[in-house]
Amino acid sequence: MSGQGFRRVAERDVHQGYIWRVVTATFEDPAGESFQRDIVRSPGAVGVVPLLFDAEGTPAVVLIRQWRPPYEKELWEIPAGMRDVPGEPTDVTARRELVEEAGYRAAHVDLLVELYPSPGLTDSVTTIYLATGLEPVDREVHGPEEEHSTVCVVPLVDAVALVERGEIPDAKSAVGLLLTARRVERGDHAG
């Protein structure tokens, strides 16, 4: 996909944080007019939908109930994390985050989708995986939010209903759960 005549001509750092970098970039539009945009440069993130089946074959997912500082409230989310280990492949990050946040190791992780969570603000890409063949392990939580989070196994149909009612407003979680439900309906899942 082309930029249809748009091009970046300059970029200057405004702020360097622990993970993110804020820049002001100068662009030219197709007519040659110059304009500026603030952009958050990010290493990206990974999310993982842990899929389980009970003895009757009913699908369930593992969700995290975690307090989020920007919204100052708890949110239902799939396990996820920043790509804060340089050079780490996204599937390895997914496996690591699954252990850290949810306390499961996966036999299989399959790519569901790559999302642009906020294309008007950041260059971040969120890669979402489906995890199957789960085995419980000890959690390896990091930070106060994870330490005080709750891990819940929720029937997939109930998780989808939470998305449809707007009770899971987190984009990566909503998309990951809906795509997982679609795969389960088609019988297109590993494990």
Protein Blocks (a to p, Z undefined) as FASTA:
>chain_A
ZZehpacfbdcdfbdcfkbccdddddddfkopacdddddddebjaddddddddfkopacd
dddddddfklopacddddddddfbghiafklmmmmmmmmmnopacfbdcdfbdcdfblml
bccdcdddddehiacdddddehjklmmpccddddfklmmmmmmnopambfklmmmmmmmm
mmmmnopagZZ
